[in-house]
Amino acid sequence: MTGTAGARLLLFVPTYNENGNVGRLCAELRALELGADLLFMDDGSPDGTGDTLDALARRHPDVEVTHRKSKLGIGSAHREGVAYAYDSGYDILVTLDADFSHNPRDVLRLLDAHGEDADVVIGSRYLQRGSLPGWSPHRRFLTLFGHFLTRMLLGMPYDASGALRLYDLRRLPRELFDLVTADSYSFFFESLFVLHQNGCRVREIPIALPARVYGNSKLTFREASRSGRVLLELFLANLSSPERFRRGPLIELPPGSGRSPASATARSSPAR
């Protein structure tokens, strides 16, 4: 796990109606023995997820829970999770879903892929065959079409709509995340677009993403349509005002310097 030795690591999981999953997920993440803290953020789940998480937090000192009053959007949850990680002084932030569509052991693979030449590591559904087992034709079409639009409109070859990510906060100025405004599912490609536009180096690892079995799917046709509209808006906004998504050359942060920018040094091209 090059680049993560001695780093403070936070695992972030937003939840909504995941009462049947969070106990097992918490156990499997803690069993990785990473010395990481876990932050669950619940959006007022009516199925009792919040109460279950509170019980886990009372039992385990490395588990933290924050509660929001209602379902405010997956994107806004991730924005708050990123802000929490910066405010609390974490070095590495890993994000994943609560429904086991992301294998908890893939967190180890993210950490293994992270190194001195990657600022962001993401799990990609598009690097190997058979990576979408059990997906219905309409969900497969929606995600593949979204990936096509991301490549064509935003010039990003990455799997930009997935939540399985590692962010090295020591190398990513917080100001970049301040440019991200999406509260919904479109947070994922908007945030990656901002990071990409600022020269952040992105690495991908292949993952399988089985059809969601538990809880409620976050990708509906309505949400996909909204995300497509945001993709187009990002494309047009970048044509007219590209500075909207940039903070100049990515700022190099020396090891151990915390979150404050130290010197302006352009980064190398994103790596795959």
N, C-alpha and C positions, 0 to 999 in steps of 0.2 A: 504494500500500500504506500508506494512512493508519494511523498508530498503531504501525507496525512499524519506522520509520526509526531506525537506530541500536540497535535491540533485539537482544539475543542470542537466536538462534533454534535450537531443537533439533527435528529430525525423528526420531520414534521409530517403529520397526517391530519388533514381536515376530515370531518365526519358529518354525515346526515343520515339518520336511520340505519346505523351500522351496529346495532346492539348485539347481533349474533356473531359479529366478527371481531370486535375490538379486543376482547379478552384474549383470544387466540393470537391475534396480530401482535399485541403487546408482548405476549410470552415469546413468540418467535423472534421478534426484533431484539428483545433483551437477551435471548439465547445466543445471539451472534457475538456477544461479549466484546463489543467495540468500545466500551467505556463511554458510550454516547448517552445524551439525554434525549428523552422522547417528549414531544409536544403534540398533544391532540387538541384540535380546535373544533368544537361542536356547535352547529348552527341551530340550537334549540330543538333537537330531534324529538319528535313526539313519542318515539318508541322506547325512550328511557336510556338512550346511548349515553347521555350526559351523566346520569347517575352511576352507570357502570364505570365510566371513565373516572369519576370522582373516587369510587371505591378502589380502583387500580392505583390512583395517585396517592391515596392514603397508605396503601400497602408498599409502594415502591418509591423511594425518594428520588429516583431518576426520571419519574414520570410527572409531567405537568399538564394541566388541563385548563383551557380557557373556554368560556361560554359566550356565545352570541345569542341575542334574543330571538332571532328568526333566520330563515334561510336567505342569506344575503349574497350568495353567489360564490362559486368555486374560485373565481379569480380574485375576489376581494379577500377570501380566506388566505390564499397564497400570498397576496400582497402583505397581509398582516403577519403571516408567518415569516416572511423575509424581514420585515421591520423588527419583529421580535428577536430574530437571530442577530441582527446588527446591534440592536439596543442591548442585548445580553452579552455581547462580546464573543460570539461563536466564530470560529474560523471556517468551518465547513458546514454547509447545510445540505441535507438530502431530503427530498420530498417524494412522497408516494401516496397511492390511493389506499383506502381502508378495506376494499372489497376483495382482496387477494387476486385481482387481475394483474397486479404486480407481485411477483414472487419475492418475499422478504429477503431471500438469499441473494437476489440480484443487487441488493445494497452492497454486498461484498464485492461484486463484479464492478460496480461503479467506482468503488474505492480503489480497486486494483488497477482500473484503467486511468485513474487520475494520476497526473504526474506534473513535472515542471513545465510541460508543453501543452497543458490543457487547463483552461479556466472554468469550463463547464463540461460536464459529461452527462449525456442523455441516453436513455434506453430507446432504441429504434425498432419499430415493427417492420421496417422496409429493407433490412439488410440480409434477410434469409427467407427462404420459402417456407410455407406452412406456419407463419408466425401469427395467424389470426384464426386459431381453431375454434370452430363452433359459432363463428360470426354469421348472422343472417345476411342475405344478399344486400338488403338496403343499408345496413350498418357498414358493410364492407365497401359499398359504393360511396357512401358519405365520407368515410375516412380516406379512401383513395383519391376521391375528387378533391377533398381538402388539401391533401398532400400535393396534388398536381397544381392547384392554385397557389399554394405556398411557394413552390418552385418557380412558377411562371411569373407571379406578381411580385414576390418579395425577393426572389433570387436566392432562396435558402434551400439547400439540398437535404436538410435535416428533417427528422420526425419532430415537427414543431408543435404538435398538439398533445403530446404526452406529458404526464405529471411526474414520471420517474426521472429525476434529475439530481445532479450534484452541482452545487455552486461553491466555488472557492471564494469566500467573501474577503479574503486577504488580498485578492487580486482584482476584485470587482468593486469599483467605487460605488458607494450607496446612491450617488446622484443618478446613476443609470437607471435604477429601479424607480426613482422618482418620476421618470419619463413615462412609465407604464401606467395607464389609466383604466384598463379593462377590469370590470368586476365579474365578468362571466367567464365561460369556457375559453373565450378568445384571449384571456390573459396569457395562455401558454405560447401562442405564436407571436403576440405583441411583445412579450418580454424577451423572447429569443431574437426577434427582429431588432430590438434596441441593442441587445448585447452584440449581435452580429454586425450591426452598423457601426459599432464602436470598436471593432477589431478584436473582440473577445475570441479566444481560441476554443472551438467546440469539438469535442470528441464524441463519437457514438459507439455504443455496444449493441449487438443484436439481442433482442429479447422476443419471447413469445408472449402474446397478449390474449389469453383465452377469453371467450365471451363471458360477460358479467353474469354471475350466477346469483349472487346475494345482493340485497339492498336494491336501490333504484338507480337505473342508468342515468349518467349525467349527460349523455349525448343523445338528445332527441332531435327530430327533424327541425323543430322550431329553433333549437339551440344551434344546430348546424347552419341553418339559414342566417341566423344572426351573426355567426362567426364568419360566414362567407361575405356578408355585408361589411364587417369590420376589416377583413382582408382587403377588400376593394378600397375602403376608406384609407387604410394604411398605404396602399399603393399610390393613390391619388395625392395624399398628403406628402408622401416622400417625393413625388414628382414636383410639387409646387413649393414645398418648404422642407428640404432634407435636413436642415439644421434642427428641426423639431425633434429629431430622434438621435441627435449627437451631442456629446459633450467634449468634442475635440478628440485628440489621440487618447487611447486608453492609458490611464495613469498607472505607472508601475509602482507597486507598493513593496518596499523592502520587507523581508521576513520579520515578523514580530512587531511591525510598526502599528498594528491595530487598523482602524478604519479610516485614518486620516491620510489623504493623498500626500505623497512626498515628492515625486518628480514626474514630469510629463515625458513619457517615452512611448513611441509608437510600437505596437505589437506586431508580431508576424501574422501572416494570413491564417484564417481559421483552418484547423486540421481535421481530417476525417479519419 
